[in-house]
Amino acid sequence: MPRTSHTKPNATGRSSGNVAGSRNRSVMQPPKDEPWVFETRELKESPAWRHQSISCRRLIDFLQIDHMSHAGAENGNLRATYDQLVEYGVSRRLIKEAIQEAEFLGLIKVVKWGGKWNGTNQPTIFRLTLYHDRDFRDPTNGWKRRTEDEIVAWKETQAAARRDRKERQKAAAERRKKQVRRATS
């Protein structure tokens, strides 16, 4: 079966890149009355995008949903609490690492860290660097400046730090066990 073209041919018979017909144009547009965000091909092919962890990806997805919830007008004031991120599917123990990773990759900027103060859960405030912010400043696109080598080296450093932290925790647990044994003997 011959493939049908959805673009108009130019004078030489090749594709002009213009979409043919109003029906085809409407199919290729974002849905009406439905919030949406764009992600460029350059972003999708970038080392920053390809090397992000699943927790980082879920964080970005959550922030994009929040961005859409505000009609794209609140970038730089996107809020997320740990509880919201856990509910969305990010493991509580990996949230801080996901935020640090997304910031290192240049996908977000932490405007203000949140936390628990006086019994209230304060959200962390973010900016997605791939979109204009609420003050109409251009996207910073920090993800464009990250090379594959930088990302791999950073991830190796983070993995080594995690291993060291685990070893220190294990040694501290052993010391506590010894102290309990001495106290009970």
N, C-alpha and C positions, 0 to 999 in steps of 0.2 A: 504494500500500500504506500503510495507516495506521501511524503511528509508535506504538510501544508505550512506555508509561511505565514507568520503573524505580523510581518513587516512589509512596508511598501517597497517595491523595487525602484531603484533610481534609473536614470537614463541609460545606464549600461546594463541594466537587468540585475544588478547586485542589490543587496539589502541596503536601504537608506538609513536603517536604524529607527525610522519612524513607524509607530504602531499603526496597523491598518484597521480601520473600522472603529466605530464608537463602542461597540460591545467589547472588543478586545482591550480597548483603553480602560474601560471601567473595571475589567477583571484584574488589571495590573496595578490598580491603585489600592491604598489602604482602605479597609472597610469603613463605610460611613457610620457615624455615631458610635464608634468603637475606639477607645484610646490605643495608641500605638507608639512605638519608638523605632528609630532606624539604627542599624548597625552596618557600617560600610564594609565593603569587601576587604579594603586595606586593614581594617581592624580585625576582621575574622582571620586573615592570613598572617597577622603579626605574631611574633614570638610571645608577646605578652598574653595574647588571647589563647594561643595554643598550649602554653605551659601552665595555665592556671589550674589549681586543684578544684575538685568538685565543691568543696566548701566555699572557696573563693567565687566560683561560678554561681552558687546559690545566693551568696551575698549580693552579687551584681544583679541577678534576676530580681531579688527582693527589692533592691533600690530602684531598678527600672520600673517595677510595678508601682512603687510609691511615687515615682516621677510621673507616671501616667495618671495616677490617682489625682494629681494636682495639675493636670492638663499641661505638664511640662513647664509650669511657671514657678516651681519651688526648688529647682536644683541649687544646691548650696544650703538648703534647709531641709534635706531629706533625713528623716529620723527613723532610728531603729533601736529597739531595746534587745537585750539578750533573749528575753522571753519570746519576742516576736520572731527572732531569727531561729530559735529552737523550734517554734511552732511551724516555721516554714521549711525546716529540714536540715538546718545546720547544727551539727553536734555542739553542745554547750562548751565542751573542752577545746573545740577547734575555732570558736568564733574569733578570739583575739588574733590567732594565727592567720585566719582568713582575711581579717581587716588589714593586718600588717602586710600580707602578701598582695592584696589588691592595691594597697597604697604604694608598695614597692614597684609593682608592675605599671603603675601610673594610670590605673583605671578609676581610682577614686582619690579624693582628698578628704581626710578627716578634718572637719571644721572645728568640732569640739567633742572631746571624749565624754561619754556618759558614765553611769555607774549608779550604785545605790548610796544615797546620802539621806540621812535623817528618816530612814524607813521608806523613802520614795525611790522608784526606779526611774532614773533620768536617762533618756535616750542619747545615743551618740548621734551627732549631726554630720552628714556626709554631703559631698559634692561629687557627682559623676563627671569625670574630666572629658568625656566624649561629647558632651552637650553644653550649650550656652547655659550660663547660670541665671539666677533670677534677676540679676542686675544687668543682664544682656551682655555680659563679658563673654568673649569668645571661648570656645573649648580650649583647654590647655593641652589636651592630647599627650599627656606624659607617657602613655604607652608607646608612642612612636619612637621615643628616645632609648628604649630598652632593647639591648641586643640579646641574642640567644645565649652567648657566652656569659654575659652578666647575670642573666636569670638562672642559668645552671649553677654558676658559682654561688649565688645567693641561696639557692635551694640547698646546696651542699652544706653551706655554713649553718643554715637553719636546722638541718638534720643533725649535724654534729652538736649543736647547742641543745637540741632535744635529747640526744643520747647522754650528754653530760648531765643534764638536769635529772634524767631518769636514774643515772648512776648515783648522783648525790642523794636523791630521794630514797633509793634502795639502801645506801649506807646509813642514812639517818634512821630508817626503819630498823635496821639491824642494831644500831646503838640503843634505840629505845627498847628493843626486845631484851638486850643484855641488861639494861638498867632494871627492867621489870623482873628479870630472873634473879638479879642480885638482891633486889628489894624483897622478894618473896622467899629467898633461901635463908 
